[in-house]
Amino acid sequence: MFKNPFSFKGSIGRGEYTISILIVVVNIFLLPYIIYECPDSTIELQNVFIGLGLLFFILLIWFKIAQSTKRCHDLGESGWWQLCPFYFLLLCFSKKPTNKK
């Protein structure tokens, strides 16, 4: 699980994709709290947290795009489909198509 999470090559299943989405959502909600609600922080320390938070946010978005692209490819679609609103729900619940002859 989570082999090459930042790579756009490979494939992932529904379970791994759903866990990836949960990781992204939880971290996006926790990030502002960690940055702004840090007790006993000075302005300089808060600026460091903002910079690290921005870097972490960029890595988190890259992770989400890479995982979504791999899941789109598993379903036989282009990675650009992930830009459609709520398409991630389809990615979470769709099974990989089988080629029956």
N, CA and C atoms as an extended XYZ file, in Angstrom:
303
Properties=species:S:1:pos:R:3:atomname:S:1:resname:S:1:resid:I:1 pbc="F F F"
N         0.839       -1.178        0.000 N   MET     1
C         0.000        0.000        0.000 CA  MET     1
C         0.885        1.242        0.000 C   MET     1
N         0.473        2.234       -0.711 N   PHE     2
C         1.169        3.511       -0.844 CA  PHE     2
C         2.583        3.352       -1.407 C   PHE     2
N         2.703        2.573       -2.475 N   LYS     3
C         3.970        2.512       -3.195 CA  LYS     3
C         4.018        3.720       -4.119 C   LYS     3
N         5.062        4.493       -4.031 N   ASN     4
C         5.231        5.709       -4.838 CA  ASN     4
C         4.002        6.619       -4.766 C   ASN     4
N         3.679        7.155       -3.587 N   PRO     5
C         2.453        7.944       -3.454 CA  PRO     5
C         2.472        9.268       -4.223 C   PRO     5
N         3.640        9.772       -4.607 N   PHE     6
C         3.714       11.036       -5.327 CA  PHE     6
C         3.919       10.833       -6.826 C   PHE     6
N         3.933        9.577       -7.272 N   SER     7
C         4.125        9.261       -8.674 CA  SER     7
C         2.779        9.161       -9.382 C   SER     7
N         2.768        9.479      -10.668 N   PHE     8
C         1.547        9.389      -11.455 CA  PHE     8
C         1.453        8.053      -12.191 C   PHE     8
N         2.406        7.167      -11.980 N   LYS     9
C         2.418        5.869      -12.641 CA  LYS     9
C         2.047        4.786      -11.642 C   LYS     9
N         1.405        3.762      -12.146 N   GLY    10
C         1.003        2.664      -11.296 CA  GLY    10
C        -0.506        2.608      -11.177 C   GLY    10
N        -0.961        1.811      -10.247 N   SER    11
C        -2.394        1.682      -10.050 CA  SER    11
C        -2.687        1.540       -8.565 C   SER    11
N        -3.893        1.934       -8.186 N   ILE    12
C        -4.335        1.790       -6.804 CA  ILE    12
C        -5.779        1.333       -6.812 C   ILE    12
N        -6.169        0.679       -5.760 N   GLY    13
C        -7.535        0.186       -5.638 CA  GLY    13
C        -8.429        1.184       -4.920 C   GLY    13
N        -9.699        0.791       -4.758 N   ARG    14
C       -10.662        1.671       -4.101 CA  ARG    14
C       -10.281        1.955       -2.664 C   ARG    14
N        -9.831        0.935       -1.962 N   GLY    15
C        -9.483        1.101       -0.550 CA  GLY    15
C        -8.346        2.086       -0.339 C   GLY    15
N        -7.286        1.914       -1.099 N   GLU    16
C        -6.137        2.818       -0.971 CA  GLU    16
C        -6.514        4.241       -1.360 C   GLU    16
N        -7.340        4.388       -2.398 N   TYR    17
C        -7.756        5.727       -2.809 CA  TYR    17
C        -8.614        6.382       -1.728 C   TYR    17
N        -9.522        5.624       -1.142 N   THR    18
C       -10.382        6.176       -0.091 CA  THR    18
C        -9.554        6.594        1.116 C   THR    18
N        -8.574        5.797        1.495 N   ILE    19
C        -7.690        6.164        2.608 CA  ILE    19
C        -6.902        7.427        2.255 C   ILE    19
N        -6.470        7.544        1.012 N   SER    20
C        -5.748        8.742        0.568 CA  SER    20
C        -6.614        9.989        0.715 C   SER    20
N        -7.881        9.894        0.301 N   ILE    21
C        -8.790       11.034        0.411 CA  ILE    21
C        -9.016       11.397        1.878 C   ILE    21
N        -9.166       10.402        2.735 N   LEU    22
C        -9.343       10.685        4.160 CA  LEU    22
C        -8.114       11.363        4.752 C   LEU    22
N        -6.937       10.934        4.357 N   ILE    23
C        -5.701       11.567        4.828 CA  ILE    23
C        -5.670       13.039        4.411 C   ILE    23
N        -6.020       13.311        3.166 N   VAL    24
C        -6.015       14.688        2.666 CA  VAL    24
C        -7.029       15.545        3.413 C   VAL    24
N        -8.239       15.047        3.583 N   VAL    25
C        -9.298       15.828        4.240 CA  VAL    25
C        -8.938       16.123        5.693 C   VAL    25
N        -8.484       15.116        6.420 N   VAL    26
C        -8.121       15.325        7.826 CA  VAL    26
C        -6.987       16.334        7.943 C   VAL    26
N        -5.977       16.220        7.109 N   ASN    27
C        -4.848       17.141        7.187 CA  ASN    27
C        -5.231       18.560        6.785 C   ASN    27
N        -6.121       18.722        5.817 N   ILE    28
C        -6.537       20.069        5.423 CA  ILE    28
C        -7.306       20.750        6.549 C   ILE    28
N        -8.090       19.979        7.318 N   PHE    29
C        -8.811       20.578        8.439 CA  PHE    29
C        -7.909       20.824        9.642 C   PHE    29
N        -6.869       20.015        9.826 N   LEU    30
C        -5.969       20.195       10.962 CA  LEU    30
C        -4.899       21.252       10.729 C   LEU    30
N        -4.533       21.476        9.482 N   LEU    31
C        -3.433       22.385        9.165 CA  LEU    31
C        -3.638       23.807        9.692 C   LEU    31
N        -4.801       24.437        9.472 N   PRO    32
C        -4.973       25.789       10.021 CA  PRO    32
C        -4.903       25.823       11.549 C   PRO    32
N        -5.421       24.789       12.196 N   TYR    33
C        -5.347       24.744       13.650 CA  TYR    33
C        -3.903       24.679       14.125 C   TYR    33
N        -3.102       23.863       13.492 N   ILE    34
C        -1.701       23.719       13.877 CA  ILE    34
C        -0.948       25.028       13.657 C   ILE    34
N        -1.261       25.717       12.564 N   ILE    35
C        -0.543       26.955       12.246 CA  ILE    35
C        -0.933       28.102       13.169 C   ILE    35
N        -2.219       28.320       13.359 N   TYR    36
C        -2.669       29.532       14.050 CA  TYR    36
C        -2.947       29.352       15.533 C   TYR    36
N        -3.195       28.163       15.978 N   GLU    37
C        -3.549       27.957       17.378 CA  GLU    37
C        -2.403       27.406       18.214 C   GLU    37
N        -1.207       27.546       17.733 N   CYS    38
C        -0.044       27.073       18.470 CA  CYS    38
C         0.143       27.945       19.718 C   CYS    38
N         0.061       27.361       20.915 N   PRO    39
C         0.194       28.176       22.123 CA  PRO    39
C         1.618       28.706       22.307 C   PRO    39
N         1.700       29.852       22.942 N   ASP    40
C         2.986       30.481       23.264 CA  ASP    40
C         3.852       30.709       22.033 C   ASP    40
N         3.250       31.050       20.926 N   SER    41
C         4.046       31.268       19.725 CA  SER    41
C         4.230       32.760       19.486 C   SER    41
N         5.414       33.109       19.080 N   THR    42
C         5.695       34.482       18.713 CA  THR    42
C         5.386       34.660       17.233 C   THR    42
N         5.446       35.886       16.767 N   ILE    43
C         5.182       36.166       15.359 CA  ILE    43
C         6.190       35.436       14.474 C   ILE    43
N         7.456       35.413       14.882 N   GLU    44
C         8.484       34.752       14.076 CA  GLU    44
C         8.226       33.242       13.992 C   GLU    44
N         7.848       32.653       15.131 N   LEU    45
C         7.569       31.223       15.141 CA  LEU    45
C         6.326       30.917       14.308 C   LEU    45
N         5.345       31.802       14.392 N   GLN    46
C         4.137       31.595       13.596 CA  GLN    46
C         4.442       31.707       12.100 C   GLN    46
N         5.344       32.601       11.719 N   ASN    47
C         5.743       32.716       10.313 CA  ASN    47
C         6.439       31.449        9.834 C   ASN    47
N         7.228       30.829       10.698 N   VAL    48
C         7.875       29.562       10.349 CA  VAL    48
C         6.813       28.487       10.145 C   VAL    48
N         5.826       28.447       11.043 N   PHE    49
C         4.745       27.473       10.906 CA  PHE    49
C         3.941       27.708        9.632 C   PHE    49
N         3.719       28.954        9.265 N   ILE    50
C         2.991       29.263        8.033 CA  ILE    50
C         3.780       28.777        6.824 C   ILE    50
N         5.082       29.011        6.803 N   GLY    51
C         5.923       28.560        5.697 CA  GLY    51
C         5.944       27.042        5.584 C   GLY    51
N         6.114       26.359        6.721 N   LEU    52
C         6.102       24.897        6.709 CA  LEU    52
C         4.714       24.363        6.344 C   LEU    52
N         3.678       25.050        6.810 N   GLY    53
C         2.316       24.643        6.479 CA  GLY    53
C         2.040       24.776        4.994 C   GLY    53
N         2.541       25.842        4.383 N   LEU    54
C         2.361       26.030        2.938 CA  LEU    54
C         3.085       24.934        2.160 C   LEU    54
N         4.291       24.598        2.575 N   LEU    55
C         5.032       23.511        1.932 CA  LEU    55
C         4.290       22.182        2.089 C   LEU    55
N         3.800       21.923        3.285 N   PHE    56
C         3.056       20.696        3.539 CA  PHE    56
C         1.772       20.657        2.705 C   PHE    56
N         1.092       21.795        2.572 N   PHE    57
C        -0.132       21.880        1.780 CA  PHE    57
C         0.148       21.566        0.312 C   PHE    57
N         1.242       22.087       -0.219 N   ILE    58
C         1.609       21.812       -1.613 CA  ILE    58
C         1.884       20.320       -1.805 C   ILE    58
N         2.609       19.706       -0.869 N   LEU    59
C         2.869       18.261       -0.947 CA  LEU    59
C         1.577       17.460       -0.835 C   LEU    59
N         0.659       17.928        0.009 N   LEU    60
C        -0.615       17.254        0.180 CA  LEU    60
C        -1.453       17.305       -1.092 C   LEU    60
N        -1.468       18.441       -1.769 N   ILE    61
C        -2.212       18.572       -3.020 CA  ILE    61
C        -1.571       17.709       -4.109 C   ILE    61
N        -0.238       17.680       -4.168 N   TRP    62
C         0.459       16.828       -5.141 CA  TRP    62
C         0.095       15.359       -4.906 C   TRP    62
N         0.087       14.948       -3.641 N   PHE    63
C        -0.283       13.585       -3.254 CA  PHE    63
C        -1.705       13.266       -3.718 C   PHE    63
N        -2.646       14.182       -3.503 N   LYS    64
C        -4.040       13.967       -3.888 CA  LYS    64
C        -4.184       13.868       -5.399 C   LYS    64
N        -3.524       14.741       -6.135 N   ILE    65
C        -3.611       14.714       -7.598 CA  ILE    65
C        -3.000       13.427       -8.145 C   ILE    65
N        -1.860       13.014       -7.604 N   ALA    66
C        -1.203       11.782       -8.074 CA  ALA    66
C        -2.077       10.564       -7.803 C   ALA    66
N        -2.640       10.476       -6.595 N   GLN    67
C        -3.479        9.330       -6.262 CA  GLN    67
C        -4.745        9.318       -7.118 C   GLN    67
N        -5.349       10.477       -7.339 N   SER    68
C        -6.561       10.551       -8.158 CA  SER    68
C        -6.271       10.198       -9.611 C   SER    68
N        -5.137       10.632      -10.116 N   THR    69
C        -4.769       10.309      -11.494 CA  THR    69
C        -4.591        8.804      -11.662 C   THR    69
N        -3.915        8.169      -10.706 N   LYS    70
C        -3.736        6.715      -10.788 CA  LYS    70
C        -5.085        5.998      -10.746 C   LYS    70
N        -5.983        6.480       -9.912 N   ARG    71
C        -7.308        5.841       -9.811 CA  ARG    71
C        -8.111        6.054      -11.095 C   ARG    71
N        -8.022        7.248      -11.694 N   CYS    72
C        -8.693        7.505      -12.978 CA  CYS    72
C        -8.177        6.551      -14.041 C   CYS    72
N        -6.876        6.352      -14.086 N   HIS    73
C        -6.290        5.452      -15.074 CA  HIS    73
C        -6.742        4.009      -14.840 C   HIS    73
N        -6.934        3.624      -13.580 N   ASP    74
C        -7.431        2.285      -13.285 CA  ASP    74
C        -8.823        2.063      -13.875 C   ASP    74
N        -9.616        3.123      -13.895 N   LEU    75
C       -10.978        3.010      -14.422 CA  LEU    75
C       -11.042        3.239      -15.921 C   LEU    75
N        -9.890        3.432      -16.558 N   GLY    76
C        -9.845        3.607      -18.001 CA  GLY    76
C       -10.178        5.019      -18.454 C   GLY    76
N       -10.041        5.981      -17.574 N   GLU    77
C       -10.344        7.374      -17.888 CA  GLU    77
C        -9.063        8.206      -17.861 C   GLU    77
N        -9.158        9.386      -18.426 N   SER    78
C        -8.054       10.329      -18.366 CA  SER    78
C        -7.966       10.926      -16.956 C   SER    78
N        -6.766       11.288      -16.549 N   GLY    79
C        -6.585       11.913      -15.246 CA  GLY    79
C        -7.252       13.263      -15.121 C   GLY    79
N        -7.580       13.878      -16.243 N   TRP    80
C        -8.241       15.187      -16.214 CA  TRP    80
C        -9.661       15.098      -15.669 C   TRP    80
N       -10.254       13.916      -15.649 N   TRP    81
C       -11.610       13.761      -15.133 CA  TRP    81
C       -11.696       14.137      -13.659 C   TRP    81
N       -10.600       14.085      -12.946 N   GLN    82
C       -10.644       14.407      -11.519 CA  GLN    82
C       -10.979       15.866      -11.257 C   GLN    82
N       -10.918       16.713      -12.292 N   LEU    83
C       -11.271       18.119      -12.126 CA  LEU    83
C       -12.781       18.333      -12.045 C   LEU    83
N       -13.556       17.323      -12.416 N   CYS    84
C       -15.018       17.429      -12.324 CA  CYS    84
C       -15.426       17.402      -10.847 C   CYS    84
N       -16.370       18.271      -10.470 N   PRO    85
C       -16.817       18.279       -9.072 CA  PRO    85
C       -17.421       16.926       -8.670 C   PRO    85
N       -17.092       16.486       -7.506 N   PHE    86
C       -17.608       15.259       -6.905 CA  PHE    86
C       -17.224       13.987       -7.666 C   PHE    86
N       -16.288       14.074       -8.581 N   TYR    87
C       -15.833       12.887       -9.309 CA  TYR    87
C       -15.087       11.939       -8.375 C   TYR    87
N       -14.545       12.497       -7.293 N   PHE    88
C       -13.818       11.654       -6.350 CA  PHE    88
C       -14.738       10.600       -5.742 C   PHE    88
N       -16.045       10.892       -5.643 N   LEU    89
C       -16.977        9.890       -5.123 CA  LEU    89
C       -17.070        8.690       -6.063 C   LEU    89
N       -17.094        8.950       -7.347 N   LEU    90
C       -17.095        7.869       -8.324 CA  LEU    90
C       -15.799        7.066       -8.219 C   LEU    90
N       -14.685        7.771       -8.011 N   LEU    91
C       -13.400        7.086       -7.888 CA  LEU    91
C       -13.356        6.207       -6.635 C   LEU    91
N       -14.029        6.651       -5.575 N   CYS    92
C       -14.040        5.880       -4.328 CA  CYS    92
C       -14.868        4.607       -4.436 C   CYS    92
N       -15.961        4.648       -5.194 N   PHE    93
C       -16.913        3.544       -5.163 CA  PHE    93
C       -16.962        2.692       -6.424 C   PHE    93
N       -16.291        3.088       -7.503 N   SER    94
C       -16.337        2.312       -8.748 CA  SER    94
C       -15.345        1.156       -8.703 C   SER    94
N       -15.790        0.032       -9.246 N   LYS    95
C       -14.899       -1.111       -9.367 CA  LYS    95
C       -14.125       -0.997      -10.670 C   LYS    95
N       -12.972       -1.628      -10.695 N   LYS    96
C       -12.160       -1.667      -11.912 CA  LYS    96
C       -12.895       -2.496      -12.950 C   LYS    96
N       -13.022       -1.953      -14.157 N   PRO    97
C       -13.750       -2.716      -15.182 CA  PRO    97
C       -12.992       -3.973      -15.578 C   PRO    97
N       -13.759       -5.009      -15.866 N   THR    98
C       -13.145       -6.259      -16.311 CA  THR    98
C       -13.372       -6.407      -17.809 C   THR    98
N       -12.408       -6.977      -18.479 N   ASN    99
C       -12.502       -7.200      -19.914 CA  ASN    99
C       -12.926       -8.642      -20.174 C   ASN    99
N       -14.233       -8.831      -20.347 N   LYS   100
C       -14.745      -10.168      -20.632 CA  LYS   100
C       -14.951      -10.313      -22.129 C   LYS   100
N       -14.519      -11.433      -22.654 N   LYS   101
C       -14.675      -11.684      -24.093 CA  LYS   101
C       -15.573      -12.852      -24.327 C   LYS   101
